Amino acid sequence: MEYRDIIFEPGEVARVILNRPRYHNAQPPRMIEEMDDAFTRAVNDPDTRVVVLSGNGDSFSAGHDLGTPESVADREERGHVREPKSNYTSGRAYWYEASMRWRNLPIPTIAMVHGYCIYGGWIFASAMDFVFAANNALFLPSHTQYFTAPWDLGTRRAKEILYEGRFITAQEAYDYGFVNRLFAPEDLERETLGYAARVAENARFQLRQVKFSVNSCQDMQGFTAFSDSAFQTYFVTSVVRSDPLRGPNGERRMEGVAHAKELLKRGFPERQS
């Protein structure tokens, strides 16, 4: 498969790099397909021990692509239409089922996050085994197709943040347990790849068995059943709400992201340098 929206670097520590910096790595369906292909290549390479997911440019990912020219042209070429049945099928395939596959990849995965990590960006990060982040990154969770916030943050904390609809700082994300390690922006890549290299010193089968057991622990607590139910709830919500993609001047935007950015301007939360 020819990659246009990502860069794939195979190896013992393989790299999957989101590569739409002009759009802050907004996510069209093609990006999901390319990531799926790259992850499959990594799994099928017996020399690969770890995969690191990151983003080119200023941010990890600003979330779903709401209508860049390239994405619109790609949707038209594929015959995708914006109506409930098509939205259900594509939303489930691209942002729920793909995320669940990535969560269950039989090799360790690390999200290396900098800049903005919004909605779909949170999905990408949460589907990885763990998250390393720059200490000035900003995260925005939401009730998305792959909804993991109660698991990532705890139920009471998830309600608190989702009701307010605000960004959380990298330090908060670390304190709440979503981020595993924080680094200065200039140290993030070096430290992440250093950790990945140490993980890669272990036998691949041993790493696979650890991942299987830990994911099974979550599943016995209801993770997969909950996530599937949450997608159904998300879709019903997306059908009955008023158009959230239309801004006051006719531009396409996510109402929740606009609200969170307004709160950020008002100082909620305080952004740490």
C-alpha positions in Angstrom: 0.0 0.0 0.0 1.3 3.5 -0.9 1.3 5.8 2.1 0.2 9.4 1.7 -1.1 10.4 5.2 1.5 8.5 7.3 5.2 7.6 7.3 6.1 4.0 8.2 9.6 3.2 9.4 10.1 -0.6 9.9 12.6 -2.0 12.3 13.0 -3.5 15.7 11.3 -0.3 17.0 8.9 0.5 14.2 7.6 4.0 13.7 4.1 5.0 12.5 4.1 8.8 12.0 1.0 10.8 11.2 2.0 13.0 8.3 -0.6 15.7 7.7 1.2 18.5 9.5 -0.6 21.2 7.4 -3.9 20.1 9.0 -2.4 19.2 12.5 -2.7 15.5 11.5 -6.5 15.6 11.1 -7.8 12.1 10.5 -9.5 11.1 7.2 -10.5 7.5 6.5 -7.5 7.0 4.3 -5.2 7.7 7.3 -6.9 4.9 9.3 -6.5 2.5 6.4 -2.8 3.3 6.1 -2.2 2.9 9.8 -4.0 -0.4 9.7 -1.7 -1.5 6.9 1.4 -0.3 8.7 0.5 -1.9 12.0 -0.1 -5.2 10.1 3.3 -4.9 8.5 4.9 -4.4 11.9 3.1 -7.4 13.4 4.1 -9.6 10.4 7.8 -8.6 10.7 9.3 -11.1 13.1 12.1 -8.6 13.9 9.7 -5.9 15.2 9.3 -5.7 19.0 7.6 -2.4 19.5 5.7 0.3 17.6 5.8 4.0 18.4 3.0 6.2 17.1 3.6 9.9 16.7 2.7 12.9 14.6 4.7 15.3 12.4 4.4 19.0 12.8 3.1 21.0 15.7 0.6 18.4 17.1 0.0 14.7 17.6 -3.5 15.0 16.1 -6.3 17.5 16.1 -8.8 14.7 15.6 -11.3 13.9 12.9 -10.9 15.5 9.5 -14.1 17.6 9.1 -13.7 18.5 5.5 -10.2 19.4 4.1 -10.2 19.5 0.3 -8.2 16.2 0.1 -10.6 14.4 2.4 -13.7 15.7 0.6 -12.2 14.5 -2.7 -11.4 11.1 -1.2 -14.9 10.7 0.2 -16.4 11.6 -3.2 -14.2 9.1 -5.0 -15.2 6.4 -2.5 -18.9 7.3 -2.7 -19.2 8.1 1.0 -22.3 10.1 1.8 -23.3 11.8 5.0 -26.4 10.0 6.0 -27.1 7.9 9.1 -26.6 4.4 7.8 -23.4 5.3 6.0 -22.1 7.3 9.0 -22.8 4.3 11.3 -21.0 1.8 9.0 -18.0 4.0 8.4 -17.8 5.4 11.9 -17.8 1.9 13.4 -15.3 0.5 10.9 -12.8 3.4 11.0 -12.8 4.7 14.5 -14.2 1.8 16.7 -13.2 -1.5 15.1 -9.8 -0.2 13.9 -9.1 1.1 17.4 -10.0 -2.2 19.0 -7.7 -4.0 16.6 -4.8 -1.7 17.5 -5.5 -2.1 21.2 -5.1 -5.9 20.7 -2.0 -5.9 18.5 0.3 -8.7 19.7 3.2 -6.3 20.2 3.7 -3.4 22.5 2.6 0.1 21.2 3.5 3.5 22.5 1.8 6.9 21.7 4.3 9.7 21.7 2.2 12.9 22.1 3.0 16.5 21.7 0.9 19.6 21.0 -2.8 19.0 20.7 -4.4 15.6 21.2 -8.1 16.2 20.5 -11.0 13.8 20.2 -9.8 11.4 17.5 -6.2 12.1 18.7 -7.3 10.8 22.1 -8.7 7.7 20.4 -5.4 7.0 18.7 -3.4 7.5 21.9 -5.8 5.5 24.1 -5.7 2.6 21.7 -2.0 2.3 22.3 -0.6 0.4 25.3 0.6 3.6 27.0 1.3 7.3 26.4 4.5 9.3 26.7 3.9 13.0 26.3 5.6 16.4 26.1 5.0 18.3 29.3 3.2 21.1 27.4 0.8 18.9 25.5 -2.9 19.5 25.7 -5.5 16.7 25.7 -9.2 16.9 24.9 -11.3 13.8 25.6 -14.9 13.4 24.5 -17.6 10.8 24.1 -16.2 9.6 20.8 -16.7 6.4 18.8 -14.0 4.6 20.8 -14.9 5.8 24.2 -12.4 5.0 26.9 -12.4 8.1 29.2 -13.9 6.3 32.2 -11.1 3.7 32.0 -8.4 6.2 31.2 -9.3 8.8 33.9 -11.7 7.0 36.3 -15.4 7.5 36.3 -15.8 10.6 38.5 -12.9 12.4 36.9 -14.2 11.5 33.4 -17.6 13.0 34.3 -16.0 16.1 35.8 -13.9 16.8 32.7 -16.4 15.8 30.0 -19.3 17.8 31.6 -17.1 20.9 31.6 -15.7 20.1 28.1 -12.2 21.4 28.7 -8.7 20.6 27.7 -6.5 18.9 30.3 -2.9 19.6 30.6 -0.2 17.0 30.2 0.5 17.2 34.0 -3.2 16.5 34.7 -3.3 13.6 32.2 -0.2 12.2 34.0 -1.8 12.7 37.5 -5.0 11.0 36.4 -3.2 8.0 34.9 -3.7 8.6 31.2 -0.1 9.5 30.5 2.7 7.3 31.7 5.6 9.6 31.5 6.2 13.3 30.9 9.3 14.9 29.2 10.4 18.3 28.1 9.4 18.7 24.4 13.1 18.6 23.3 13.6 15.3 25.1 10.4 13.5 24.2 11.5 11.6 21.1 14.9 10.6 22.6 13.4 9.3 25.8 10.5 7.5 24.1 12.8 5.7 21.6 15.2 4.9 24.4 12.5 3.2 26.4 11.2 1.4 23.3 14.7 0.1 22.6 14.9 -1.3 26.2 11.5 -3.0 25.7 12.7 -4.4 22.4 15.5 -6.3 24.3 12.8 -8.7 25.5 11.6 -11.8 23.7 8.6 -11.0 21.4 6.6 -13.9 22.7 7.1 -12.8 26.3 5.8 -9.3 25.4 2.8 -10.7 23.6 1.8 -12.9 26.6 2.1 -9.9 29.0 -0.1 -7.8 26.7 -2.7 -10.6 26.4 -2.9 -11.0 30.1 -3.3 -7.3 30.9 -5.9 -6.8 28.2 -7.7 -9.9 29.4 -7.8 -8.3 32.9 -9.6 -5.3 31.4 -11.9 -7.4 29.4 -13.0 -9.4 32.4 -13.9 -6.1 34.0 -16.1 -5.3 31.0 -13.9 -3.1 28.8 -14.9 -4.5 25.4 -18.6 -4.9 26.2 -18.7 -1.4 27.6 -16.8 0.1 24.6 -19.2 -1.6 22.1 -22.2 -0.3 24.0 -20.6 3.2 24.2 -20.3 3.3 20.4 -24.0 2.6 20.0 -24.8 5.4 22.5 -22.4 7.8 20.6 -24.1 7.1 17.3 -27.6 7.7 18.6 -26.3 11.0 20.0 -24.7 12.0 16.7 -28.1 11.4 14.9 -30.4 13.3 17.2 -28.3 16.4 18.1 -28.3 19.5 16.0 -25.6 20.0 13.5 -22.4 20.3 15.6 -20.1 20.8 12.6 -21.5 24.2 11.5 -19.9 27.3 13.0 -21.5 30.8 13.1 -20.0 31.7 9.7 -20.8 28.4 8.0 -17.4 26.9 8.6 -17.2 23.2 9.6 -16.0 22.8 13.2 -16.7 20.6 16.3 -18.8 22.6 18.7 -17.1 21.0 21.7 -13.6 21.8 20.4 -14.6 25.4 19.9 -15.9 25.5 23.5 -12.8 24.0 24.9 -10.6 26.5 23.0 -12.7 29.3 24.4 -12.2 28.0 27.9 -8.5 27.8 27.2 -8.4 31.5 26.2 -10.2 32.2 29.6 -7.4 30.3 31.4 -9.1 27.0 32.0 -6.9 25.1 32.6 -3.7 26.9 33.2 -1.3 25.8 30.5 2.1 24.8 31.8 5.3 25.6 30.0 
